[in-house]
Amino acid sequence: MSLHPTSRDWRLAADDFLRGMKSWQIWTLMGVSDIRQRYKRSRFGQFWITLSMAVFVAGIGVVFSLLFKQSVAEYVPYLAVNYIIWTFMSGVVSDSTTAFVQGTVFLRQENLPKTIFVMRVIVRNLIALAHNIVIVPPVFLLFGVVPDWGIFLMLPGFALLLVASFLVTLLCGILCTRFRDLPQIIANLLQLAFFITPIMWRVSQLDGRGWYVTHLNPFAVFLRIVTDPIHGKVPELYDYGAALTVIAVLTAVTWPLFARFRARIVYWL
């Protein structure tokens, strides 16, 4: 069996992508339904997402500001923004491991585009992000943080993050459907990534050391191009270049893999 996609494989993969994007009603409904189902019969419902994030930021923010000997007024807003974006990134990666497995019932009965289930993961995490992001304005208001017009630079950064999220979800979804031990490995790697990514600590605290941790870490790169504008900083051109490089590499790996094994996903389920 050849590992190289044929012209027919490429054509079917492109058709799957286009049909999947056009089926936005399906993956939007699936994403919303996932969130509702998760908090079904809960008194606070989906707002448990917001409440949990607020408690974490308040508690950890005060403790770590003392540990790092930083002003609470500076550290808590920094932590709130960074942790919210990190929660979105890690949530996408974590959920991607079961993207197709969760759609087993649908995939075995209907010839649905596989990319529908990729977008389902992204929508689900975008909804959680929307619930979490509402705590940022109150935190900024409480500590007197006034964003400038540079905050809009987060939009291109977030657009790049969404493109990378789609590719990562597709890649992990395929691999984890075939190799069922991978989800545990990815979960462990996410725990490691949390500590080596500047979420709860600042790059300046390294005093120029550990350049590879902050500049060769894809999570750190995408975190900066989204959060730096919110913190009043302009992201470096290096960060945009690094993000585009990561996207290019993901595309070069993911798209041929999807084209070649797209039809076997249902078989692996």
N, C-alpha and C positions, 0 to 999 in steps of 0.2 A: 504493500500500500504506500503510495507516494505521499510525502508530507507537504508537497508543494501544491497550493491551490490551483485549480484549473480555471480557464476563462469562465466556465459556467459557475464555479464556486464564487468568483469575484462578483459576477452578475447577480447571483442570488443573495449574496451578502449585502450588496448595495440596495437591492430591492427590499430586503428585510429592514434595513435602516430607514429607507424612505417610508415604507408602510408603517413602521413603528412610530416615526415622528408624526405622521398624519393621524395616528390613533391616539391623539392626546387626551381625548375624553376618557379612554379606557385606563391609561396609566395614571391620570389625575384622580379618577374615581378610586382606583386601587390604593393609591398612596393615602388619600383621605380616609378610606375605609380602614386601612392598617392602623392609623393613629386612633381612630374612634374605637376600634376593637381592643386596642391595647389598654385603654382607660374606660372600658365599658363598665357601667354601674358604679363608677367612682364618683364620690360626691363633688370633687373639684374637676373631674373629667380631665381634659387635655391640659388644663392649667397647672396640673401637677408638674409638668415639664418646666414651666416658668418658676413655680414655687421651689422646686428642687434646685434649680440653678441659682436663684436668689439666696437661698440658705447657704449653698456652697460658697458663693462669692463673698458673702458677708463673713462667714466663719473663717474660711481659709485666708481671705484678704487681710483680716485683722491680725491673725496669728503670724502669717508670713511677712507682713510688713514689719513686725517686731523682730522676727528672726533675721531679716535682711537689713534691719535698721534703716527702713525707709519710711517716709511720711505716708500715713494711711490715705490721705487725700490724693496722693499721687499713685500709690500702688493699687488700690482697689479698682479705680477705673481701668488701669492697665490690665489687671487680671480679668476683669469682667469681659472686656473686648476679646482678649486673647483666648480665654477659655471657651467662650461661646463659639468662636470660629473653629477652634480645635475640636469641640464637640461635634460640629458639623462634619469636619474632615474625617475624624475617627469613626463617626457613625456611618458614613458612606462606606468606608473600607470594611468595617465590621459587618454591615448588612450585605455587602457585595458577596460575601462568602456563601450566602444562602439565596442569592437572587433568583436562580433558576429552580433550586430545590423547593422554595416556597411556592413556586408556580407550577408544581408537578401536576396538580389536578387539571389546570387549564391546558398545559402543554400536551398532556396525554390525550386530551379530548378534542382540541382545536388546533388547527395549523396557524397559530398566532405568531406574529413577528417576535423574535427573541428579544429585540431591543425594547419591547414594551416593559419587560420585567427589569431591565436596567433602569429605565426612566421611573419605574415604580419606586425603586430604592432612593433615587435622587429626590423625587417629590416628597417622599416620607420624611426625609431628613431636612428638606427645605421647610416643611411645615413645622418641624421641631425647632429649626433655626428661627423661624418667625415668632414662635412662642418665647424663645429665649432672648431675642434681641430687644424685646420690649423693656427689659430691665436696664438697658444701657442709658436711655434718656433720664430716668430717675437718678441713677448713679452719677451721671454727669452733672445733673442739677444739684444734687446733694453736696458734691465736692467742688462745685464751681468751675467745671471744665466746659470751655466754650470752643467747639470745633470751628475751624476756619473753612474757607471754600475748598481747600485742598482735600477735604473729606471725600469729594466726588471722584478722586483718583482711585478710590476703592472699587469703583464699578468695573473698569477694565481688569483689575486684579481678580475680582470675583468671577468675571466672565471666564478668565483663564482657569480658575479653580473649578468651575462647572464643567469645562471641557475635559480637564484632567479627571474629574470625578466620573464622568461617563466612561472614559477609557479604562480607568482602574476597576470600575464595577463590572464592565464587560470582561476584562481579563481575569479578575479574581473569580467571577461567576463561572466562567468556563473551566478554569483550573480546579476550583473547589468542587465542582460537580463531578469531575473525573477523579480527583484524588481527595477522598473524604477526610484525610488527616490534616490537610492544609489549613482549614479554619482554625484549628488549635495553634498551629504555628504562627499564623497571621495575628491571632489574638495576643500571643506572647510578644511578637514584634511590635505591636501597637503599644503595649505597656512600656517597652524600652524606648520607643519613639517619644512617648509622653515626657520622659525625663530628659532626653537629649534635645528637645525642642524648646526654644525660649517662650514658654507659656507662663510659667510662674516665676521665672527669673529673667533678667535682662541680659542682652548681649554684652553690654558694658561691664557687667560683673566678671566677665572672663578676662578682662584686662589685655585683650589682644590674643589671648591663648585660645586654642580650640577652634581655629578658623574653619576647619573641616566640619565641625559639628554644626555651625550656623550657616555655612555657605554650600556645603555638599549634601545637606539634609533636605530632601524635597519638601518635607512637611514645614520646615523652617522657612524655606523660600516662599511657598504659597501663603504661609501665615503672614509674612512680612508685606507682601504686595497687597494684601487685604487690610491688615490692621495698621500698618504704618501711617496711611493717610488719616485714619481715625484718630491716631495719636498725635497728629499735627506734623508728621514727617513725610517727605517725598521719597518713595522707594527708589533704590539705586537701579540704574540701567542694568547692572549685573543681575539683579533679582528677576527682572522681566526676561532677560536673555536666558537665565537658568530655567525659568518656568516654561518658556517656549521650547527649550531643549528637552526638558522632561516630557512635554507633550509630544514632541517629535519622536522620541524614543518609544513612548507608550504606543503611539500610532503604528510605528514600524513593527512592534511586537504583537500588538493586539489585533490589528485588522487582518493580517494574514492568518492568524490563529482562528479568528472568528470565521473567516471565509472557508477555511479548510474543515473545521470541526462543527460548524453551526448545525448541520443536519444530525450530528451524533449526540447532541445535548439531550434530546428526548430519550435516546437509547441508554445513556448513562444514568438517567433518572430511575 
